[in-house]
């Protein structure tokens, strides 16, 4: 007996409309399903103090706006150099870890086709202004459906941000063959105890999902702490 059509399954309960998914959406769905079923996911959550970063951004001038996301790219690249197992891929047979000597960071961009992930190449070697200009160009091309597949390949790790939408944390799915993905939600001003009194601090929630076959929980926590330490000194980025 064949499965009933969507109309036959649901129409008895009320009006329905069937919309075909695009080939791109089907490919993304297949890859996400493979990643979720093949990778033992764990998500580590932490709040990072970005008060100094916010103040530093206020001093910057130039033709391109430098968002906190760009500083996060630089901090991530710095932490990946300290934790090489994060900048790696597991061999297909699971018997070897392939360490990458380059640092290409993907940024999930919301466009008409859904989420696209353009890759900022050599993020560790470029300054924030250059990276901001590249991301602005990629985002515009993604919205105009003009982003080529070549711009979305070769990533070492991905950042997915809900900073402009909302939320306090989530569990992003690792983008194979990468072994980790960093989620970020909107920063909020919070009272933080300094040992003597509560001080207002701008805190950025980070959610790191990782492949537990490659990264253990302690290193994941240290990795996110390293990102926070880099962001606490934004002028060095």
Backbone as numpy.savetxt, mean C-alpha at the origin, in Angstrom:
# Nx Ny Nz CAx CAy CAz Cx Cy Cz
-27.63 -30.80 -13.08 -28.48 -29.60 -13.08 -27.60 -28.36 -13.08
-27.81 -27.46 -14.03 -26.97 -26.26 -14.14 -27.38 -25.23 -13.09
-26.40 -24.38 -12.73 -26.70 -23.32 -11.78 -27.68 -22.33 -12.40
-28.62 -21.84 -11.61 -29.57 -20.86 -12.16 -28.87 -19.56 -12.48
-29.43 -18.82 -13.43 -28.87 -17.51 -13.76 -29.11 -16.56 -12.60
-28.36 -15.43 -12.54 -28.61 -14.47 -11.46 -30.07 -14.02 -11.40
-30.66 -13.83 -12.58 -32.05 -13.39 -12.60 -32.95 -14.45 -11.96
-32.73 -15.73 -12.32 -33.58 -16.80 -11.80 -33.40 -16.98 -10.30
-32.20 -16.70 -9.80 -31.94 -16.88 -8.37 -32.58 -15.80 -7.52
-32.56 -14.55 -8.03 -32.93 -13.42 -7.18 -34.21 -12.71 -7.59
-34.59 -12.81 -8.86 -35.76 -12.08 -9.35 -37.04 -12.38 -8.56
-37.24 -13.60 -8.06 -38.48 -13.83 -7.29 -38.62 -12.95 -6.06
-37.52 -12.37 -5.60 -37.57 -11.55 -4.39 -37.68 -10.05 -4.69
-37.52 -9.68 -5.95 -37.59 -8.27 -6.31 -36.84 -7.99 -7.60
-36.83 -6.72 -8.01 -36.18 -6.35 -9.27 -34.66 -6.51 -9.16
-34.04 -6.94 -10.25 -32.59 -7.11 -10.30 -32.07 -6.53 -11.60
-30.75 -6.29 -11.63 -30.05 -5.87 -12.84 -28.73 -6.60 -12.91
-28.41 -7.17 -14.05 -27.17 -7.91 -14.23 -26.18 -7.07 -15.03
-24.98 -6.86 -14.46 -23.93 -6.08 -15.11 -22.72 -6.98 -15.28
-22.27 -7.17 -16.49 -21.12 -8.04 -16.76 -19.85 -7.40 -16.22
-18.99 -8.22 -15.61 -17.69 -7.73 -15.17 -16.75 -7.64 -16.36
-15.80 -6.71 -16.28 -14.84 -6.55 -17.36 -13.77 -7.62 -17.27
-13.03 -7.81 -18.35 -11.94 -8.79 -18.35 -10.89 -8.39 -17.32
-10.66 -7.09 -17.17 -9.70 -6.61 -16.17 -10.15 -6.97 -14.77
-11.42 -6.76 -14.47 -11.96 -7.08 -13.15 -11.84 -8.58 -12.87
-12.04 -9.39 -13.89 -11.96 -10.84 -13.70 -10.52 -11.28 -13.43
-9.56 -10.64 -14.10 -8.16 -10.96 -13.85 -7.77 -10.57 -12.43
-8.19 -9.38 -12.00 -7.89 -8.92 -10.64 -8.52 -9.85 -9.62
-9.76 -10.24 -9.83 -10.45 -11.14 -8.90 -9.73 -12.48 -8.80
-9.26 -12.98 -9.95 -8.55 -14.27 -9.93 -7.24 -14.15 -9.16
-6.50 -13.07 -9.38 -5.22 -12.90 -8.71 -5.40 -12.71 -7.20
-6.42 -11.94 -6.80 -6.67 -11.74 -5.39 -7.05 -13.06 -4.71
-7.86 -13.86 -5.39 -8.25 -15.15 -4.83 -7.04 -16.07 -4.68
-6.18 -16.08 -5.68 -4.97 -16.90 -5.60 -4.09 -16.44 -4.45
-3.92 -15.13 -4.30 -3.08 -14.60 -3.23 -3.66 -14.96 -1.86
-4.95 -14.79 -1.70 -5.57 -15.03 -0.39 -5.53 -16.51 -0.01
-5.66 -17.40 -1.00 -5.69 -18.83 -0.70 -4.30 -19.45 -0.62
-3.30 -18.84 -1.26 -1.96 -19.42 -1.29 -1.03 -18.85 -0.23
-1.32 -17.63 0.25 -0.43 -16.97 1.21 -1.06 -16.98 2.60
-0.31 -17.43 3.62 -0.80 -17.30 5.00 -0.65 -15.85 5.46
-1.75 -15.11 5.35 -1.72 -13.68 5.65 -1.78 -13.41 7.15
-1.00 -12.44 7.59 -1.12 -11.86 8.92 -1.07 -10.35 8.74
-1.86 -9.60 9.52 -1.84 -8.14 9.43 -1.44 -7.55 10.77
-0.42 -6.69 10.73 0.06 -6.00 11.93 -0.39 -4.54 11.86
-1.02 -4.05 12.93 -1.52 -2.68 12.98 -0.68 -1.85 13.97
-0.42 -0.59 13.61 0.30 0.29 14.51 -0.06 1.74 14.17
0.12 2.63 15.14 -0.09 4.07 14.93 1.27 4.76 14.95
1.53 5.56 13.94 2.81 6.22 13.78 2.65 7.72 13.98
3.53 8.31 14.76 3.49 9.74 15.03 4.06 10.50 13.82
3.20 11.29 13.17 3.63 12.05 11.99 3.49 13.55 12.23
3.56 13.98 13.51 3.46 15.39 13.84 4.60 16.18 13.19
5.81 15.66 13.30 6.97 16.34 12.71 6.86 16.37 11.19
6.35 15.29 10.61 6.19 15.24 9.16 5.21 16.31 8.69
4.10 16.45 9.40 3.09 17.44 9.02 3.68 18.85 9.08
4.47 19.13 10.12 5.10 20.45 10.25 6.12 20.67 9.14
6.89 19.63 8.81 7.91 19.75 7.77 7.28 20.01 6.40
6.17 19.34 6.11 5.50 19.54 4.82 5.04 20.98 4.65
4.71 21.64 5.78 4.28 23.02 5.71 5.37 23.98 5.28
6.62 23.53 5.33 7.73 24.40 4.94 8.13 24.20 3.48
7.55 23.21 2.81 7.96 22.88 1.45 7.24 23.74 0.43
7.95 24.13 -0.60 7.36 24.89 -1.70 7.78 24.25 -3.01
7.00 24.48 -4.04 7.34 23.93 -5.34 6.09 23.73 -6.17
6.27 23.38 -7.45 5.12 23.26 -8.36 4.24 22.04 -8.08
4.80 21.03 -7.40 4.05 19.81 -7.14 3.80 19.66 -5.64
2.55 19.40 -5.26 2.22 19.20 -3.84 2.84 17.89 -3.35
3.52 17.95 -2.22 4.14 16.76 -1.65 3.21 16.21 -0.57
2.55 15.11 -0.86 1.59 14.53 0.08 2.33 13.66 1.10
1.69 13.37 2.24 2.31 12.46 3.20 2.63 11.10 2.59
1.85 10.69 1.58 2.08 9.40 0.94 3.47 9.31 0.34
3.97 10.42 -0.21 5.30 10.40 -0.82 6.37 10.19 0.24
6.22 10.83 1.39 7.17 10.59 2.48 7.07 9.15 2.99
5.86 8.59 2.94 5.69 7.19 3.33 6.44 6.28 2.36
6.42 6.62 1.08 7.19 5.85 0.08 8.67 5.86 0.45
9.20 7.05 0.78 10.62 7.15 1.13 10.94 6.40 2.41
10.06 6.52 3.41 10.28 5.80 4.67 10.21 4.30 4.46
9.30 3.86 3.61 9.18 2.44 3.31 10.44 1.93 2.63
10.95 2.69 1.67 12.17 2.29 0.97 13.34 2.16 1.94
13.42 3.09 2.89 14.49 3.06 3.89 14.37 1.82 4.78
13.15 1.51 5.21 12.93 0.34 6.06 13.19 -0.96 5.30
12.88 -1.00 4.01 13.11 -2.20 3.21 14.59 -2.51 3.08
15.42 -1.46 3.07 16.87 -1.67 3.03 17.36 -2.29 4.33
16.68 -1.95 5.43 17.05 -2.49 6.74 16.54 -3.91 6.94
15.42 -4.24 6.29 14.80 -5.56 6.41 14.71 -6.18 5.02
15.80 -6.77 4.51 15.81 -7.26 3.13 14.81 -8.36 2.84
14.34 -9.10 3.87 13.38 -10.16 3.61 12.03 -9.60 3.18
11.79 -8.30 3.44 10.55 -7.68 2.98 10.64 -7.36 1.49
11.84 -7.04 1.02 12.06 -6.76 -0.40 12.50 -8.06 -1.08
11.58 -9.01 -1.12 11.93 -10.34 -1.61 10.71 -11.01 -2.21
10.95 -12.15 -2.84 9.88 -13.02 -3.32 10.27 -14.46 -3.02
9.27 -15.27 -2.71 9.50 -16.69 -2.45 9.47 -17.45 -3.77
10.42 -18.35 -3.97 10.42 -19.14 -5.19 9.15 -19.98 -5.27
8.79 -20.41 -6.47 7.54 -21.14 -6.66 7.50 -22.43 -5.86
8.65 -23.08 -5.68 8.67 -24.32 -4.91 8.83 -24.07 -3.41
8.96 -22.80 -3.04 9.08 -22.46 -1.63 10.42 -22.79 -1.01
11.41 -23.14 -1.81 12.70 -23.57 -1.28 13.76 -22.48 -1.26
13.43 -21.30 -1.81 14.43 -20.23 -1.87 13.74 -18.88 -1.74
14.47 -17.94 -1.17 14.00 -16.57 -1.05 14.84 -15.71 -1.98
14.19 -15.00 -2.88 14.87 -14.18 -3.87 14.92 -12.74 -3.35
16.11 -12.29 -2.94 16.27 -10.93 -2.42 16.53 -9.97 -3.57
15.79 -8.88 -3.60 15.90 -7.91 -4.70 16.83 -6.77 -4.31
17.70 -6.42 -5.22 18.67 -5.36 -4.99 18.19 -4.01 -5.53
16.93 -3.93 -5.87 16.32 -2.69 -6.33 15.08 -2.43 -5.49
14.56 -1.22 -5.54 13.42 -0.85 -4.71 12.37 -0.13 -5.55
11.41 -0.89 -6.05 10.29 -0.35 -6.83 9.03 -0.50 -5.99
8.33 0.60 -5.74 7.18 0.57 -4.84 5.90 0.90 -5.61
4.93 -0.01 -5.53 3.64 0.19 -6.19 2.70 1.01 -5.31
1.89 1.83 -5.97 0.90 2.65 -5.27 -0.48 2.33 -5.86
-1.38 1.82 -5.04 -2.73 1.51 -5.52 -3.46 2.82 -5.81
-3.97 2.94 -7.04 -4.66 4.15 -7.50 -6.07 3.77 -7.94
-7.05 4.49 -7.45 -8.45 4.23 -7.79 -8.79 4.92 -9.10
-9.23 4.13 -10.09 -9.58 4.69 -11.39 -10.86 4.07 -11.92
-11.29 4.44 -13.13 -12.53 3.93 -13.70 -12.55 2.41 -13.86
-11.37 1.81 -14.06 -11.29 0.36 -14.23 -11.21 -0.37 -12.89
-11.11 0.37 -11.79 -10.88 -0.23 -10.48 -9.51 0.17 -9.97
-8.98 -0.62 -9.06 -7.67 -0.31 -8.49 -6.56 -0.71 -9.46
-5.72 0.25 -9.80 -4.52 0.00 -10.58 -3.32 0.27 -9.69
-2.19 -0.38 -9.99 -1.01 -0.23 -9.13 0.19 0.17 -9.97
0.32 1.47 -10.29 1.54 1.92 -10.96 2.73 1.81 -10.02
3.91 1.63 -10.59 5.12 1.38 -9.80 6.08 2.55 -9.90
6.46 3.08 -8.74 7.49 4.11 -8.67 8.85 3.42 -8.59
9.60 3.49 -9.65 10.85 2.73 -9.74 12.00 3.47 -9.06
12.88 2.68 -8.44 14.05 3.21 -7.74 13.65 4.29 -6.75
12.64 3.98 -5.95 12.11 4.96 -4.98 13.16 5.35 -3.95
14.10 4.48 -3.71 15.14 4.78 -2.72 16.15 5.79 -3.25
16.19 6.00 -4.57 17.21 6.86 -5.16 16.67 8.22 -5.60
15.35 8.42 -5.51 14.74 9.66 -5.99 14.29 10.53 -4.83
14.26 11.85 -5.05 13.80 12.75 -3.99 12.28 12.83 -4.00
11.72 13.45 -2.97 10.27 13.47 -2.82 9.58 14.24 -3.94
10.21 15.29 -4.45 9.60 16.07 -5.52 9.47 15.24 -6.80
10.51 14.49 -7.13 10.48 13.64 -8.31 9.41 12.56 -8.18
9.35 11.93 -7.02 8.35 10.88 -6.80 6.94 11.45 -6.85
6.75 12.64 -6.28 5.42 13.26 -6.30 4.97 13.55 -7.72
5.88 14.04 -8.56 5.55 14.33 -9.95 5.21 13.05 -10.71
5.96 11.99 -10.46 5.70 10.72 -11.13 4.34 10.16 -10.72
4.03 10.22 -9.41 2.76 9.69 -8.94 1.59 10.51 -9.49
1.74 11.83 -9.57 0.69 12.67 -10.14 0.42 12.30 -11.60
1.49 12.05 -12.34 1.35 11.65 -13.74 0.67 10.30 -13.86
1.09 9.33 -13.06 0.47 8.00 -13.09 -1.00 8.07 -12.71
-1.34 8.85 -11.70 -2.72 8.94 -11.25 -3.61 9.53 -12.34
-3.12 10.56 -13.02 -3.89 11.18 -14.10 -4.09 10.19 -15.24
-3.06 9.45 -15.58 -3.18 8.47 -16.67 -4.09 7.32 -16.29
-4.10 6.94 -15.00 -4.99 5.89 -14.55 -6.45 6.33 -14.67
-6.73 7.59 -14.32 -8.09 8.11 -14.42 -8.55 8.20 -15.87
-7.58 8.43 -16.78 -7.91 8.55 -18.20 -7.78 7.22 -18.95
-7.59 6.13 -18.19 -7.43 4.78 -18.77 -6.24 4.71 -19.71
-5.20 5.50 -19.42 -4.04 5.51 -20.30 -2.79 4.97 -19.65
-2.96 4.13 -18.63 -1.80 3.58 -17.92 -1.41 2.23 -18.54
-0.21 2.12 -19.13 0.19 0.86 -19.76 0.55 -0.20 -18.72
0.48 -1.46 -19.14 0.81 -2.56 -18.24 2.26 -2.47 -17.79
3.13 -1.93 -18.63 4.55 -1.82 -18.28 4.76 -0.94 -17.06
3.83 0.01 -16.82 3.95 0.90 -15.66 3.49 0.23 -14.38
2.92 -0.98 -14.50 2.37 -1.66 -13.33 3.08 -2.98 -13.05
4.29 -3.13 -13.53 5.02 -4.38 -13.35 6.32 -4.13 -12.58
6.82 -5.17 -11.94 8.13 -5.10 -11.29 8.14 -4.55 -9.89
6.98 -4.39 -9.27 6.94 -3.84 -7.93 7.55 -4.76 -6.88
8.17 -4.17 -5.86 8.75 -4.93 -4.75 7.79 -4.99 -3.57
7.00 -3.93 -3.40 6.02 -3.85 -2.32 5.00 -2.79 -2.71
3.80 -2.90 -2.15 2.71 -2.01 -2.52 2.21 -1.22 -1.32
1.83 0.04 -1.57 1.13 0.85 -0.57 -0.29 1.07 -1.08
-1.27 0.82 -0.23 -2.66 1.11 -0.56 -3.21 2.04 0.50
-3.75 3.18 0.06 -4.12 4.23 1.00 -5.61 4.54 0.94
-6.22 4.62 2.11 -7.59 5.10 2.24 -7.60 6.47 2.91
-6.46 7.15 2.84 -6.30 8.42 3.53 -7.31 9.48 3.13
-7.75 9.45 1.88 -8.70 10.45 1.43 -10.15 10.03 1.59
-10.37 8.83 2.17 -11.73 8.30 2.27 -12.15 8.14 3.73
-11.40 7.34 4.49 -11.73 7.14 5.89 -11.32 5.77 6.39
-11.64 5.51 7.64 -11.31 4.23 8.25 -10.24 4.38 9.31
-10.08 3.32 10.10 -9.07 3.30 11.16 -8.10 2.15 10.99
-8.29 1.30 10.00 -7.42 0.17 9.75 -8.13 -0.84 8.87
-7.36 -1.68 8.17 -7.94 -2.72 7.33 -6.90 -3.79 7.09
-7.26 -4.83 6.36 -6.34 -5.95 6.11 -6.14 -6.13 4.60
-5.22 -5.35 4.00 -4.99 -5.47 2.56 -4.42 -6.84 2.20
-4.69 -7.27 0.97 -4.22 -8.57 0.48 -2.89 -8.38 -0.24
-1.91 -9.22 0.10 -0.58 -9.15 -0.50 -0.67 -9.32 -2.01
0.06 -8.49 -2.72 0.08 -8.50 -4.18 1.21 -9.42 -4.65
0.89 -10.69 -4.89 1.93 -11.63 -5.32 2.62 -11.13 -6.60
3.93 -11.41 -6.76 4.83 -12.22 -5.92 5.50 -11.44 -4.78
4.96 -10.27 -4.44 5.48 -9.53 -3.29 5.14 -10.30 -2.01
5.77 -9.93 -0.91 5.54 -10.65 0.34 4.92 -9.75 1.41
4.64 -8.49 1.07 4.02 -7.58 2.05 3.33 -6.45 1.31
2.35 -5.86 1.99 1.63 -4.70 1.47 1.30 -3.81 2.65
1.43 -2.49 2.46 1.22 -1.55 3.55 -0.06 -0.76 3.29
-1.00 -0.83 4.23 -2.23 -0.05 4.16 -2.14 1.15 5.08
-2.71 2.27 4.64 -2.69 3.49 5.46 -4.08 4.11 5.46
-4.52 4.58 6.61 -5.81 5.24 6.76 -5.57 6.66 7.29
-6.62 7.50 7.34 -6.41 8.92 7.65 -5.74 9.16 9.00
-4.82 10.11 9.01 -4.17 10.53 10.25 -5.16 11.34 11.09
-5.04 11.19 12.41 -5.94 11.91 13.32 -5.14 12.45 14.50
-5.55 13.61 14.99 -4.94 14.18 16.17 -5.44 13.43 17.40
-4.48 12.97 18.24 -4.84 12.20 19.43 -3.99 12.64 20.62
-4.53 12.49 21.83 -3.72 12.77 23.01 -2.75 11.62 23.29
-1.48 11.92 23.40 -0.45 10.90 23.63 0.30 11.26 24.91
0.43 10.30 25.81 1.10 10.50 27.09 2.61 10.55 26.89
3.25 11.62 27.36 4.70 11.77 27.19 5.48 11.45 28.47
4.78 10.92 29.46 5.42 10.60 30.73 5.06 11.58 31.82
4.58 12.76 31.40 4.19 13.78 32.38 2.80 14.33 32.10
2.44 14.39 30.82 1.14 14.95 30.46 0.75 14.42 29.07
-0.52 14.58 28.74 -0.98 14.23 27.40 -0.68 15.38 26.45
-0.11 15.02 25.29 0.23 16.01 24.28 -0.54 15.68 23.00
-1.01 16.71 22.27 -1.68 16.45 20.99 -0.66 16.04 19.93
-0.88 14.86 19.37 0.04 14.35 18.34 -0.79 13.84 17.15
-0.29 14.08 15.96 -0.93 13.60 14.76 -0.47 12.17 14.51
-1.40 11.22 14.54 -1.07 9.80 14.44 -1.61 9.20 13.14
-0.76 8.46 12.45 -1.12 7.81 11.19 -1.26 6.30 11.42
-2.44 5.71 11.22 -2.60 4.27 11.37 -2.01 3.53 10.15
-1.17 2.54 10.42 -0.61 1.69 9.37 -1.05 0.25 9.58
-1.32 -0.45 8.48 -1.72 -1.85 8.53 -0.83 -2.62 7.56
0.07 -3.44 8.10 1.00 -4.20 7.28 0.54 -5.65 7.18
0.09 -6.06 5.99 -0.20 -7.47 5.74 1.03 -8.11 5.14
1.34 -9.34 5.60 2.57 -9.96 5.13 2.43 -11.47 5.02
3.31 -12.06 4.23 3.37 -13.50 4.02 4.13 -14.11 5.19
3.42 -14.86 6.02 4.02 -15.37 7.25 5.06 -16.47 6.98
5.11 -16.96 5.76 6.16 -17.92 5.40 7.52 -17.25 5.30
7.51 -15.93 5.06 8.74 -15.18 4.82 9.06 -14.24 5.97
8.02 -13.62 6.53 8.21 -12.59 7.57 7.54 -13.06 8.86
8.27 -13.02 9.96 7.66 -13.39 11.24 7.07 -12.15 11.91
6.27 -12.38 12.95 5.55 -11.29 13.58 6.45 -10.25 14.22
7.54 -10.69 14.84 8.45 -9.75 15.49 9.10 -8.83 14.47
9.55 -9.40 13.36 10.17 -8.56 12.33 9.16 -7.63 11.68
7.90 -8.08 11.53 6.86 -7.20 10.99 6.67 -5.99 11.89
6.64 -6.23 13.21 6.48 -5.13 14.16 7.67 -4.19 14.11
8.88 -4.76 14.04 10.09 -3.92 13.95 10.11 -3.13 12.64
9.63 -3.73 11.58 9.61 -3.08 10.27 8.71 -1.84 10.30
7.53 -1.99 10.87 6.62 -0.84 10.97 7.19 0.23 11.88
7.86 -0.19 12.95 8.53 0.77 13.84 9.61 1.53 13.08
10.34 0.84 12.22 11.39 1.49 11.42 10.80 2.54 10.49
9.63 2.25 9.92 8.94 3.23 9.09 8.60 4.46 9.93
8.10 4.22 11.14 7.76 5.33 12.03 8.97 6.17 12.42
10.09 5.52 12.66 11.31 6.26 13.00 11.78 7.12 11.85
11.63 6.62 10.63 12.03 7.41 9.46 11.11 8.61 9.29
9.81 8.42 9.50 8.87 9.52 9.33 9.01 10.57 10.43
9.58 10.15 11.58 9.79 11.10 12.67 10.91 12.08 12.35
11.71 11.77 11.32 12.79 12.64 10.89 12.63 12.93 9.40
11.55 13.62 9.02 11.22 13.78 7.60 12.27 14.51 6.78
13.04 15.38 7.44 14.06 16.12 6.69 15.15 15.20 6.15
15.32 14.03 6.76 16.34 13.09 6.27 15.86 12.31 5.06
14.57 12.40 4.75 14.01 11.65 3.63 14.03 12.47 2.33
